[in-house]
Amino acid sequence: MSQDRVVLITGATSGIGAAVARALAGNNVSLLLHGRGADSTSKDALEQVAAEARALGASTQTCHADLANPGAGATIVDQCVKHFGRLDQLVSNAGHASKKPLTDATPAELMASVQSMAAAFLELAQAARPHLAESAAASVVLTSSFVAHRYTPGELYPITAAAKAAAESLAMSLAAEFSASNITVNCVVPGYTLKDPSRYPASNWQDQLAKPPLGRFGLPADVAGAVRFLLGPDARYITGQKLAVDGGLQLG
Ligand SMILES: NC(=O)c1ccc[n+]([C@@H]2O[C@H](COP(=O)([O-])OP(=O)(O)OC[C@H]3O[C@@H](n4cnc5c(N)ncnc54)[C@H](OP(=O)(O)O)[C@@H]3O)[C@@H](O)[C@H]2O)c1
């Protein structure tokens, strides 16, 4: 059911972020949709998601910023509040994954990953806090990753795991700090989730990996459903949680 709210979604160009936009879109919902926007393909993809959300009844505004740049998170929140006049909910979803082994990875690559996923999340949450504190539906959801919880040889994403673990830890601390303002902060922890085939070539990981216990890989809509729940009225008493949406991947 739609409720009157303004939601900022980072990384809404494709995949999980785009699915969250579709899941939340409806009358009385305003969406600030963010993408990195490094090229015209990326910008066009975000405009397409915005058009789909508007067709579902939402008001939309798009913005672009590379979260690898310090300060980008605060700029995005600023744009949202300038355009819609308020901010009720934040979905910090933008991210990427690197399989580079630690034997080759550099400390600079680690810091870049931490900046774009953990530090950017902190910036977004800090900038959002005064606006969220004015809302009766104030919630933050972070998209983390199974890679921060699973260390199976052949499936390692060491740099990304470190950045996502840092972001999750920040989310737990923010949940504690923000509770005084009745702002909930939770994480979704996706497992292997199929990418948008219109943006990414078919990957062979689907053939190489055993399927998780529920017998299939995740869809962006699976994760979006969990995000919608955590932002919804039935989750107002839930904070500081990490909800795995992984078909049982973490069971074994
Ligand atoms: N797919 C999976 O199997 C999986 C599993 C676990 C967790 N996750 C997490 O789920 C989230 C969404 O991933 P996805 O699978 O939906 O991937 P996706 O389709 O590639 O979407 C990633 C989004 O993040 C944006 N982004 C990436 N790096 C950015 C940066 N430095 N600055 C600003 N925006 C940036 C991208 O913008 P542009 O397109 O403009 O570059 C895009 O909108 C990520 O945090 C990812 O780590 C995914």
The ligand as a Tripos MOL2 file, in Angstrom:
@<TRIPOS>MOLECULE
LIG
   48    52     1     0     0
SMALL
NO_CHARGES

@<TRIPOS>ATOM
      1 N1         23.9370   -8.8640   -7.9980 N.am      1 LIG1
      2 C1         24.3920   -9.5560   -6.9730 C.2       1 LIG1
      3 O1         24.6380  -10.7810   -7.0610 O.2       1 LIG1
      4 C2         24.6010   -8.8810   -5.6290 C.ar      1 LIG1
      5 C3         24.8540   -9.6860   -4.5100 C.ar      1 LIG1
      6 C4         25.0390   -9.1050   -3.2830 C.ar      1 LIG1
      7 C5         24.9770   -7.7260   -3.1340 C.ar      1 LIG1
      8 N2         24.7460   -6.9560   -4.2350 N.ar      1 LIG1
      9 C6         24.7170   -5.4990   -4.0130 C.3       1 LIG1
     10 O2         23.5100   -4.9770   -4.5170 O.3       1 LIG1
     11 C7         23.7060   -3.6130   -4.8930 C.3       1 LIG1
     12 C8         23.1390   -3.4190   -6.2850 C.3       1 LIG1
     13 O3         23.8520   -4.2640   -7.1770 O.3       1 LIG1
     14 P1         23.2070   -4.8310   -8.5430 P.3       1 LIG1
     15 O4         23.4710   -6.2630   -8.5950 O.co2     1 LIG1
     16 O5         21.8140   -4.3400   -8.6830 O.co2     1 LIG1
     17 O6         24.1990   -4.1440   -9.5920 O.3       1 LIG1
     18 P2         23.9970   -3.1510  -10.8130 P.3       1 LIG1
     19 O7         22.8330   -3.5350  -11.6380 O.co2     1 LIG1
     20 O8         25.3460   -3.0770  -11.4410 O.co2     1 LIG1
     21 O9         23.6770   -1.7470  -10.1110 O.3       1 LIG1
     22 C9         24.6670   -1.0750   -9.3810 C.3       1 LIG1
     23 C10        24.2330    0.3640   -9.1990 C.3       1 LIG1
     24 O10        25.1960    1.0290   -8.3570 O.3       1 LIG1
     25 C11        25.6830    2.1900   -9.0480 C.3       1 LIG1
     26 N3         27.0770    2.3980   -8.6780 N.ar      1 LIG1
     27 C12        28.0830    1.4860   -8.6460 C.ar      1 LIG1
     28 N4         29.2240    2.0780   -8.2570 N.ar      1 LIG1
     29 C13        28.9250    3.4010   -8.0520 C.ar      1 LIG1
     30 C14        29.6720    4.5340   -7.6510 C.ar      1 LIG1
     31 N5         30.9930    4.4830   -7.4090 N.pl3     1 LIG1
     32 N6         29.0320    5.7270   -7.5300 N.ar      1 LIG1
     33 C15        27.7200    5.8180   -7.7890 C.ar      1 LIG1
     34 N7         26.9590    4.7810   -8.1760 N.ar      1 LIG1
     35 C16        27.5670    3.5910   -8.3040 C.ar      1 LIG1
     36 C17        25.5130    1.8940  -10.5270 C.3       1 LIG1
     37 O11        25.4360    3.0930  -11.2460 O.3       1 LIG1
     38 P3         25.8640    3.1290  -12.7990 P.3       1 LIG1
     39 O12        25.1000    2.0570  -13.4770 O.co2     1 LIG1
     40 O13        25.5130    4.4990  -13.2580 O.co2     1 LIG1
     41 O14        27.3470    2.8390  -12.8030 O.co2     1 LIG1
     42 C18        24.1860    1.1340  -10.5150 C.3       1 LIG1
     43 O15        23.1240    2.0680  -10.4610 O.3       1 LIG1
     44 C19        25.2050   -3.3430   -4.7880 C.3       1 LIG1
     45 O16        25.5050   -2.6740   -3.5780 O.3       1 LIG1
     46 C20        25.8050   -4.7410   -4.7710 C.3       1 LIG1
     47 O17        27.0410   -4.7900   -4.0880 O.3       1 LIG1
     48 C21        24.5440   -7.4960   -5.4780 C.ar      1 LIG1
@<TRIPOS>BOND
     1     1     2 1
     2     2     3 2
     3     2     4 1
     4     4     5 ar
     5     4    48 ar
     6     5     6 ar
     7     6     7 ar
     8     7     8 ar
     9     8     9 1
    10     8    48 ar
    11     9    10 1
    12     9    46 1
    13    10    11 1
    14    11    12 1
    15    11    44 1
    16    12    13 1
    17    13    14 1
    18    14    15 2
    19    14    16 1
    20    14    17 1
    21    17    18 1
    22    18    19 2
    23    18    20 1
    24    18    21 1
    25    21    22 1
    26    22    23 1
    27    23    24 1
    28    23    42 1
    29    24    25 1
    30    25    26 1
    31    25    36 1
    32    26    27 ar
    33    26    35 ar
    34    27    28 ar
    35    28    29 ar
    36    29    30 ar
    37    29    35 ar
    38    30    31 1
    39    30    32 ar
    40    32    33 ar
    41    33    34 ar
    42    34    35 ar
    43    36    37 1
    44    36    42 1
    45    37    38 1
    46    38    39 2
    47    38    40 1
    48    38    41 1
    49    42    43 1
    50    44    45 1
    51    44    46 1
    52    46    47 1
@<TRIPOS>SUBSTRUCTURE
     1 LIG1         1 GROUP 0 **** ****
